Amino acid sequence: IYNIERIESMDEIYVSSFSDKINSDKIFYSHHIDGPFGFFPAIKVYRSIIAITENKYIRTSFPVHKHDYCLTKGDFISFDYNRDIHYMEF
């Protein structure tokens, strides 16, 4: 019924920062969605974030769902990359 495909070009290692002023990822600190597939109801793209180091400060927030997560070593979360509004905060 479903076709599940890995999007290898989306694989990345991201190092978060305590400031949006010392990196090029300022968009991550504002409410946003990613990618164009939210306009196509049959296509869903899920992103998974896996924390590989200890973290007590930086949170991934989902304002529509009223949840935020402070992922630390070994924690993970997956969400609809094109539909779930999300942002980082510290």
N, C-alpha and C positions, 0 to 999 in steps of 0.2 A: 504494500500500500504506500509506503514512504520510501523515498530515496535519500539516504544520509550520506553526505560527502564532506570530507575534511577540506578546509580552505587553507592550504599550507602557507600561502602568502600572508595570512593573518597571524601566524605563529610569531611570537616575539618575546623578548625579555624586556620588561619595563622596570626601570629603577625610579621609584617615586622620590619626590623631594619635599622638604618642609615649606617650600615657597614656590609660588607661581612666577616669581620674578627672575629666578636663576636657571630656568630651563625653557625649552621651546613648547612645552605642553600646557600653555595657559588654558586652552579649551577644556582640559580635564577638570578644572576647578569651577567651571560654570555648568549649569544644567544643560544637558545635550543628549542627543541620540546619534548613532553613527550609521553611515551608509544609506543607500537609496532603497533598500528592499522593503522598507515599511509600507511602500505604496503598492506592493504586490502581495495580496492576502495569502497566497499559497506558498510563499517563500518565507522561511524563518531562518535567521542566522543567530546562533547562540554563541556567546563568548564565555569562556571559562577563565577565571582568574585563580591562580594557585599561589599562595604566599610561600616563599622559600626561605625567608629569614624572619626573625622575631620582629614584631611591630606592636607598638602600644599607642600610636599617634594618628596615623593616616587611616581614614575611613572611606569606604565606598558607600554612597548614599543613593537611595531610590525614593525620591520625594512623593511620587504618586502612590507608592505602596507603603509609605511612611515607615521605612526600615533603613537602617544603616548598619554596616558591618565593618568591624576593625579586624581584618584578616591578619592572622599571625602564622608563623611557621606551621605548615601542614594543613591549614584551612583552605577552603576553596568555595567559589560561588560561580554559578552559571546564570546567564540572563539573556533575554532577547535583545541583541545588540542594536537592532534597528527600530525597536518599539519602546523599550523601557528607558525612560528618562533617568539619567544617572549622572553623578559627578563625584569628585574626590574632595575631601575636606580634612583639615587637621586641627 
